[in-house]
Amino acid sequence: MIWNRHSKLAFTLAVLSILPACVKVAQVSFSVSSLSFAPQVASPGGSPSAPQSVILTSTGQTNLTISSIDASGDFSQTNDCPSSLAQNATCTIQVTFAPNAIGAISGAITLSS
């Protein structure tokens, strides 16, 4: 039995366009800046961890347009986020971890807008 000892997931925002200063800007906040998952057996195709939730909040001056939300590495995500999140509205990202190797594993959830 092989255990994965460390796993950490960070959250990032990818901005796909830069707008002039006079334009209202969409902004976001995440309820956490990272997640840590308990050690689990590293097994390709194995069962994922229990999901952990992250709340995404649109904090800017206009609606947030969401192009994609992607997980890297041995992490995966599902979400209930619409393609346009209204000002001060929230949605939830559920993240799971299924390691394919042992050791410290890092990843990221990237929100593209």
N, CA and C atoms as an extended XYZ file, in Angstrom:
339
Properties=species:S:1:pos:R:3:atomname:S:1:resname:S:1:resid:I:1 pbc="F F F"
N         0.842       -1.161        0.000 N   MET     1
C         0.000        0.000        0.000 CA  MET     1
C         0.896        1.235        0.000 C   MET     1
N         0.712        2.108       -0.926 N   ILE     2
C         1.512        3.328       -1.040 CA  ILE     2
C         0.611        4.522       -0.768 C   ILE     2
N         1.073        5.419        0.097 N   TRP     3
C         0.277        6.588        0.459 CA  TRP     3
C         0.878        7.836       -0.132 C   TRP     3
N         0.043        8.712       -0.573 N   ASN     4
C         0.476       10.030       -0.979 CA  ASN     4
C         0.508       10.862        0.294 C   ASN     4
N         1.638       11.458        0.613 N   ARG     5
C         1.791       12.149        1.890 CA  ARG     5
C         1.349       13.601        1.863 C   ARG     5
N         1.494       14.275        0.750 N   HIS     6
C         1.176       15.704        0.704 CA  HIS     6
C         0.480       16.035       -0.607 C   HIS     6
N        -0.524       16.837       -0.513 N   SER     7
C        -1.157       17.338       -1.726 CA  SER     7
C        -1.691       18.719       -1.427 C   SER     7
N        -1.473       19.629       -2.323 N   LYS     8
C        -1.926       20.993       -2.145 CA  LYS     8
C        -2.445       21.518       -3.461 C   LYS     8
N        -3.485       22.293       -3.387 N   LEU     9
C        -4.102       22.853       -4.576 CA  LEU     9
C        -4.215       24.348       -4.390 C   LEU     9
N        -3.766       25.110       -5.375 N   ALA    10
C        -3.851       26.572       -5.315 CA  ALA    10
C        -4.894       27.054       -6.316 C   ALA    10
N        -5.352       28.281       -6.130 N   PHE    11
C        -6.364       28.863       -7.000 CA  PHE    11
C        -5.778       30.053       -7.727 C   PHE    11
N        -6.022       30.134       -9.023 N   THR    12
C        -5.501       31.231       -9.827 CA  THR    12
C        -6.593       31.770      -10.741 C   THR    12
N        -6.412       33.002      -11.174 N   LEU    13
C        -7.327       33.644      -12.109 CA  LEU    13
C        -6.530       34.001      -13.347 C   LEU    13
N        -6.977       33.546      -14.499 N   ALA    14
C        -6.332       33.894      -15.767 CA  ALA    14
C        -7.173       34.962      -16.448 C   ALA    14
N        -6.604       36.135      -16.637 N   VAL    15
C        -7.308       37.226      -17.304 CA  VAL    15
C        -6.932       37.182      -18.775 C   VAL    15
N        -7.920       37.062      -19.632 N   LEU    16
C        -7.650       36.895      -21.049 CA  LEU    16
C        -7.626       38.202      -21.830 C   LEU    16
N        -8.055       39.290      -21.206 N   SER    17
C        -7.990       40.566      -21.917 CA  SER    17
C        -7.794       41.690      -20.910 C   SER    17
N        -7.139       42.739      -21.340 N   ILE    18
C        -6.920       43.917      -20.519 CA  ILE    18
C        -7.797       45.037      -21.086 C   ILE    18
N        -8.546       45.696      -20.190 N   LEU    19
C        -9.479       46.731      -20.614 CA  LEU    19
C        -8.967       48.111      -20.201 C   LEU    19
N        -9.377       49.168      -20.881 N   PRO    20
C        -9.014       50.519      -20.469 CA  PRO    20
C        -9.506       50.809      -19.056 C   PRO    20
N        -8.837       51.727      -18.354 N   ALA    21
C        -9.141       52.031      -16.958 CA  ALA    21
C       -10.569       52.533      -16.746 C   ALA    21
N       -11.199       53.135      -17.738 N   CYS    22
C       -12.539       53.691      -17.575 CA  CYS    22
C       -13.643       52.642      -17.654 C   CYS    22
N       -13.306       51.408      -17.973 N   VAL    23
C       -14.288       50.336      -18.111 CA  VAL    23
C       -14.474       49.639      -16.766 C   VAL    23
N       -15.726       49.316      -16.425 N   LYS    24
C       -15.985       48.568      -15.193 CA  LYS    24
C       -15.352       47.183      -15.310 C   LYS    24
N       -14.783       46.703      -14.203 N   VAL    25
C       -14.019       45.471      -14.227 CA  VAL    25
C       -14.667       44.415      -13.335 C   VAL    25
N       -14.706       43.192      -13.825 N   ALA    26
C       -15.161       42.060      -13.026 CA  ALA    26
C       -13.991       41.576      -12.178 C   ALA    26
N       -14.262       41.231      -10.941 N   GLN    27
C       -13.251       40.687      -10.042 CA  GLN    27
C       -13.848       39.498       -9.307 C   GLN    27
N       -12.975       38.678       -8.746 N   VAL    28
C       -13.439       37.495       -8.020 CA  VAL    28
C       -12.695       37.351       -6.708 C   VAL    28
N       -13.305       36.578       -5.829 N   SER    29
C       -12.594       36.122       -4.637 CA  SER    29
C       -12.962       34.656       -4.430 C   SER    29
N       -12.006       33.913       -3.885 N   PHE    30
C       -12.228       32.514       -3.531 CA  PHE    30
C       -12.336       32.437       -2.013 C   PHE    30
N       -13.167       31.547       -1.487 N   SER    31
C       -13.341       31.420       -0.039 CA  SER    31
C       -12.068       30.933        0.650 C   SER    31
N       -11.190       30.270       -0.085 N   VAL    32
C        -9.885       29.823        0.427 CA  VAL    32
C        -8.849       30.055       -0.666 C   VAL    32
N        -7.574       30.147       -0.272 N   SER    33
C        -6.519       30.311       -1.280 CA  SER    33
C        -5.867       28.984       -1.634 C   SER    33
N        -6.063       27.969       -0.802 N   SER    34
C        -5.537       26.642       -1.112 CA  SER    34
C        -6.327       25.585       -0.340 C   SER    34
N        -6.214       24.356       -0.795 N   LEU    35
C        -6.828       23.205       -0.139 CA  LEU    35
C        -5.734       22.189        0.148 C   LEU    35
N        -5.864       21.469        1.233 N   SER    36
C        -4.957       20.355        1.540 CA  SER    36
C        -5.807       19.103        1.687 C   SER    36
N        -5.359       18.038        1.066 N   PHE    37
C        -6.092       16.780        1.100 CA  PHE    37
C        -5.346       15.776        1.972 C   PHE    37
N        -6.089       14.936        2.657 N   ALA    38
C        -5.507       13.905        3.510 CA  ALA    38
C        -4.737       12.894        2.662 C   ALA    38
N        -3.729       12.246        3.250 N   PRO    39
C        -3.007       11.206        2.509 CA  PRO    39
C        -3.974       10.121        2.050 C   PRO    39
N        -3.700        9.583        0.890 N   GLN    40
C        -4.516        8.482        0.388 CA  GLN    40
C        -3.674        7.597       -0.513 C   GLN    40
N        -4.173        6.438       -0.823 N   VAL    41
C        -3.453        5.478       -1.655 CA  VAL    41
C        -3.286        6.036       -3.059 C   VAL    41
N        -2.045        5.987       -3.565 N   ALA    42
C        -1.772        6.412       -4.940 CA  ALA    42
C        -2.035        5.231       -5.854 C   ALA    42
N        -3.006        5.366       -6.725 N   SER    43
C        -3.385        4.270       -7.598 CA  SER    43
C        -4.034        4.821       -8.853 C   SER    43
N        -3.398        4.633      -10.022 N   PRO    44
C        -4.039        5.088      -11.260 CA  PRO    44
C        -5.439        4.495      -11.384 C   PRO    44
N        -6.400        5.362      -11.627 N   GLY    45
C        -7.779        4.921      -11.748 CA  GLY    45
C        -8.460        4.659      -10.412 C   GLY    45
N        -7.763        4.978       -9.306 N   GLY    46
C        -8.319        4.743       -7.979 CA  GLY    46
C        -9.432        5.720       -7.638 C   GLY    46
N       -10.057        5.475       -6.528 N   SER    47
C       -11.157        6.332       -6.073 CA  SER    47
C       -10.624        7.698       -5.652 C   SER    47
N       -11.344        8.762       -6.012 N   PRO    48
C       -10.913       10.101       -5.596 CA  PRO    48
C       -11.245       10.352       -4.126 C   PRO    48
N       -10.634       11.386       -3.595 N   SER    49
C       -10.916       11.824       -2.237 CA  SER    49
C       -12.354       12.314       -2.128 C   SER    49
N       -12.771       12.563       -0.905 N   ALA    50
C       -14.045       13.253       -0.693 CA  ALA    50
C       -13.895       14.665       -1.256 C   ALA    50
N       -14.947       15.223       -1.830 N   PRO    51
C       -14.828       16.570       -2.395 CA  PRO    51
C       -14.683       17.635       -1.313 C   PRO    51
N       -13.957       18.686       -1.657 N   GLN    52
C       -13.867       19.873       -0.819 CA  GLN    52
C       -14.461       21.032       -1.611 C   GLN    52
N       -15.178       21.901       -0.913 N   SER    53
C       -15.881       22.998       -1.575 CA  SER    53
C       -15.112       24.305       -1.471 C   SER    53
N       -15.195       25.075       -2.544 N   VAL    54
C       -14.643       26.427       -2.591 CA  VAL    54
C       -15.749       27.319       -3.144 C   VAL    54
N       -15.998       28.425       -2.457 N   ILE    55
C       -17.011       29.374       -2.912 CA  ILE    55
C       -16.325       30.467       -3.725 C   ILE    55
N       -16.815       30.680       -4.928 N   LEU    56
C       -16.336       31.739       -5.818 CA  LEU    56
C       -17.344       32.881       -5.745 C   LEU    56
N       -16.856       34.100       -5.488 N   THR    57
C       -17.731       35.265       -5.393 CA  THR    57
C       -17.320       36.304       -6.419 C   THR    57
N       -18.278       36.834       -7.151 N   SER    58
C       -18.035       37.928       -8.100 CA  SER    58
C       -18.033       39.228       -7.300 C   SER    58
N       -16.865       39.870       -7.175 N   THR    59
C       -16.727       41.041       -6.303 CA  THR    59
C       -16.509       42.346       -7.062 C   THR    59
N       -16.536       42.315       -8.364 N   GLY    60
C       -16.226       43.503       -9.155 CA  GLY    60
C       -17.399       44.420       -9.391 C   GLY    60
N       -17.211       45.326      -10.330 N   GLN    61
C       -18.200       46.349      -10.656 CA  GLN    61
C       -19.163       45.912      -11.748 C   GLN    61
N       -18.970       44.718      -12.259 N   THR    62
C       -19.824       44.208      -13.330 CA  THR    62
C       -19.889       42.686      -13.240 C   THR    62
N       -20.729       42.061      -14.031 N   ASN    63
C       -20.829       40.602      -14.046 CA  ASN    63
C       -19.501       39.981      -14.453 C   ASN    63
N       -19.227       38.810      -13.903 N   LEU    64
C       -18.026       38.055      -14.242 CA  LEU    64
C       -18.380       37.053      -15.336 C   LEU    64
N       -17.694       37.119      -16.471 N   THR    65
C       -17.871       36.146      -17.537 CA  THR    65
C       -16.884       35.010      -17.303 C   THR    65
N       -17.390       33.794      -17.186 N   ILE    66
C       -16.543       32.628      -16.939 CA  ILE    66
C       -16.416       31.836      -18.232 C   ILE    66
N       -15.184       31.799      -18.766 N   SER    67
C       -14.915       31.030      -19.984 CA  SER    67
C       -14.691       29.561      -19.654 C   SER    67
N       -13.914       29.326      -18.584 N   SER    68
C       -13.647       27.946      -18.173 CA  SER    68
C       -13.114       27.917      -16.750 C   SER    68
N       -13.266       26.758      -16.135 N   ILE    69
C       -12.658       26.462      -14.838 CA  ILE    69
C       -11.976       25.117      -15.022 C   ILE    69
N       -10.658       25.090      -14.852 N   ASP    70
C        -9.880       23.878      -15.135 CA  ASP    70
C        -9.041       23.474      -13.931 C   ASP    70
N        -8.908       22.172      -13.713 N   ALA    71
C        -8.052       21.619      -12.665 CA  ALA    71
C        -6.828       20.996      -13.318 C   ALA    71
N        -5.680       21.114      -12.653 N   SER    72
C        -4.461       20.516      -13.195 CA  SER    72
C        -4.052       19.298      -12.377 C   SER    72
N        -3.165       18.520      -12.960 N   GLY    73
C        -2.583       17.378      -12.259 CA  GLY    73
C        -3.605       16.327      -11.881 C   GLY    73
N        -3.455       15.814      -10.667 N   ASP    74
C        -4.307       14.733      -10.179 CA  ASP    74
C        -5.572       15.248       -9.495 C   ASP    74
N        -5.911       16.504       -9.755 N   PHE    75
C        -7.100       17.121       -9.180 CA  PHE    75
C        -8.179       17.221      -10.251 C   PHE    75
N        -9.422       17.187       -9.825 N   SER    76
C       -10.522       17.415      -10.757 CA  SER    76
C       -11.556       18.287      -10.055 C   SER    76
N       -12.410       18.894      -10.855 N   GLN    77
C       -13.410       19.795      -10.295 CA  GLN    77
C       -14.727       19.645      -11.017 C   GLN    77
N       -15.787       19.936      -10.292 N   THR    78
C       -17.106       20.142      -10.864 CA  THR    78
C       -17.599       21.447      -10.247 C   THR    78
N       -18.517       22.116      -10.924 N   ASN    79
C       -18.988       23.392      -10.388 CA  ASN    79
C       -20.409       23.663      -10.842 C   ASN    79
N       -21.034       24.594      -10.143 N   ASP    80
C       -22.368       25.032      -10.527 CA  ASP    80
C       -22.341       26.488      -11.009 C   ASP    80
N       -21.190       26.909      -11.510 N   CYS    81
C       -21.006       28.295      -11.939 CA  CYS    81
C       -21.612       28.525      -13.325 C   CYS    81
N       -22.391       29.587      -13.467 N   PRO    82
C       -22.933       29.925      -14.789 CA  PRO    82
C       -21.857       30.596      -15.632 C   PRO    82
N       -22.111       30.790      -16.903 N   SER    83
C       -21.138       31.465      -17.770 CA  SER    83
C       -21.040       32.956      -17.468 C   SER    83
N       -22.052       33.513      -16.804 N   SER    84
C       -22.020       34.907      -16.360 CA  SER    84
C       -22.499       34.955      -14.916 C   SER    84
N       -21.606       35.346      -14.022 N   LEU    85
C       -21.921       35.419      -12.595 CA  LEU    85
C       -22.159       36.875      -12.228 C   LEU    85
N       -23.353       37.172      -11.742 N   ALA    86
C       -23.738       38.546      -11.415 CA  ALA    86
C       -22.883       39.116      -10.283 C   ALA    86
N       -22.857       40.445      -10.187 N   GLN    87
C       -22.147       41.115       -9.098 CA  GLN    87
C       -22.611       40.572       -7.761 C   GLN    87
N       -21.659       40.296       -6.874 N   ASN    88
C       -21.910       39.795       -5.519 CA  ASN    88
C       -22.577       38.418       -5.462 C   ASN    88
N       -22.701       37.745       -6.591 N   ALA    89
C       -23.263       36.390       -6.611 CA  ALA    89
C       -22.146       35.381       -6.333 C   ALA    89
N       -22.544       34.180       -5.935 N   THR    90
C       -21.579       33.125       -5.651 CA  THR    90
C       -21.921       31.857       -6.420 C   THR    90
N       -20.931       31.007       -6.566 N   CYS    91
C       -21.130       29.655       -7.077 CA  CYS    91
C       -20.114       28.761       -6.365 C   CYS    91
N       -20.299       27.466       -6.482 N   THR    92
C       -19.469       26.523       -5.734 CA  THR    92
C       -18.661       25.645       -6.675 C   THR    92
N       -17.379       25.491       -6.333 N   ILE    93
C       -16.479       24.580       -7.046 CA  ILE    93
C       -16.181       23.421       -6.095 C   ILE    93
N       -16.449       22.202       -6.542 N   GLN    94
C       -16.151       20.994       -5.770 CA  GLN    94
C       -14.865       20.390       -6.323 C   GLN    94
N       -13.885       20.157       -5.457 N   VAL    95
C       -12.582       19.662       -5.888 CA  VAL    95
C       -12.310       18.300       -5.271 C   VAL    95
N       -11.820       17.360       -6.083 N   THR    96
C       -11.396       16.048       -5.589 CA  THR    96
C        -9.956       15.793       -6.017 C   THR    96
N        -9.347       14.828       -5.335 N   PHE    97
C        -7.943       14.487       -5.561 CA  PHE    97
C        -7.825       12.982       -5.717 C   PHE    97
N        -7.176       12.537       -6.786 N   ALA    98
C        -6.950       11.110       -7.036 CA  ALA    98
C        -5.500       10.944       -7.496 C   ALA    98
N        -4.569       10.725       -6.555 N   PRO    99
C        -3.146       10.664       -6.916 CA  PRO    99
C        -2.802        9.444       -7.757 C   PRO    99
N        -1.908        9.668       -8.715 N   ASN   100
C        -1.391        8.591       -9.553 CA  ASN   100
C         0.055        8.267       -9.224 C   ASN   100
N         0.654        9.016       -8.283 N   ALA   101
C         2.046        8.815       -7.893 CA  ALA   101
C         2.189        9.177       -6.424 C   ALA   101
N         3.299        8.761       -5.827 N   ILE   102
C         3.548        9.112       -4.436 CA  ILE   102
C         4.401       10.371       -4.363 C   ILE   102
N         4.348       11.032       -3.230 N   GLY   103
C         5.129       12.242       -3.021 CA  GLY   103
C         4.233       13.453       -2.897 C   GLY   103
N         4.867       14.615       -2.826 N   ALA   104
C         4.139       15.872       -2.733 CA  ALA   104
C         3.578       16.203       -4.114 C   ALA   104
N         2.305       16.446       -4.177 N   ILE   105
C         1.650       16.747       -5.453 CA  ILE   105
C         0.943       18.091       -5.330 C   ILE   105
N         1.232       18.967       -6.256 N   SER   106
C         0.584       20.277       -6.277 CA  SER   106
C        -0.234       20.403       -7.543 C   SER   106
N        -1.205       21.279       -7.507 N   GLY   107
C        -2.030       21.529       -8.676 CA  GLY   107
C        -2.666       22.887       -8.544 C   GLY   107
N        -3.499       23.222       -9.497 N   ALA   108
C        -4.174       24.516       -9.472 CA  ALA   108
C        -5.548       24.396      -10.117 C   ALA   108
N        -6.445       25.226       -9.642 N   ILE   109
C        -7.724       25.449      -10.297 CA  ILE   109
C        -7.581       26.803      -10.962 C   ILE   109
N        -7.771       26.860      -12.273 N   THR   110
C        -7.612       28.103      -12.997 CA  THR   110
C        -8.964       28.536      -13.560 C   THR   110
N        -9.350       29.749      -13.226 N   LEU   111
C       -10.575       30.352      -13.729 CA  LEU   111
C       -10.185       31.274      -14.866 C   LEU   111
N       -10.715       31.044      -16.043 N   SER   112
C       -10.450       31.914      -17.197 CA  SER   112
C       -11.678       32.777      -17.462 C   SER   112
N       -11.423       34.071      -17.677 N   SER   113
C       -12.506       35.010      -17.890 CA  SER   113
C       -12.140       35.931      -19.030 C   SER   113
